[in-house]
Amino acid sequence: MTTTLTLLAAALLTTGLAGAATAQSAHSHGNHMAKPGSTSMGDMQADMQKMMADVMPKPGDAPSTKDFKDADMAMMHNMHVAYTGNADVDFRTHMIPHHQGAIDMAKVALKHAKDPATKQMAQKIIDDQEKEIAEMQAWLKQHGK
């Protein structure tokens, strides 16, 4: 499993995961980028390597941490979608895996969280994000994308 994740991490780094990291930073769901507006390739590569190291499984990770890391890795992989130059299409095709990542993380919270408010929030996220994904997919289908 670790070898598979290591290979996936290397593949993600070489296939341009910068868009996913930027999307994460832009949504304030994590502070993976060193500083806003940092555009040097060296800074971005160092930030990406740190981000990938953070999501790699480690001995002693709690079961919830392992599940969150798996969800993060899947989301980052799935956010690697080609850009079309059409902002309407690109917004939806990149937000769908982002929303799916939120759903996957919320499912981890439902599985592992103890606090009822956390579970309630997780269920609300699942409900809201599934609805929005369906709306985005319907728009894409309606517009032949």
Secondary structure, DSSP 8 states (H G I E B T S, - for coil): -HHHHHHHHHHHHHTTTHHHHHHHHHTTS---SSSTT---HHHHHHHHHHHHHHHS--TT--HHHHHHHHHHHHHHHHT-----S-HHHHHHHHHHHHHHHHHHHHHHHHHH---HHHHHHHHHHHHHHHHHHHHHHHHHHHTT-
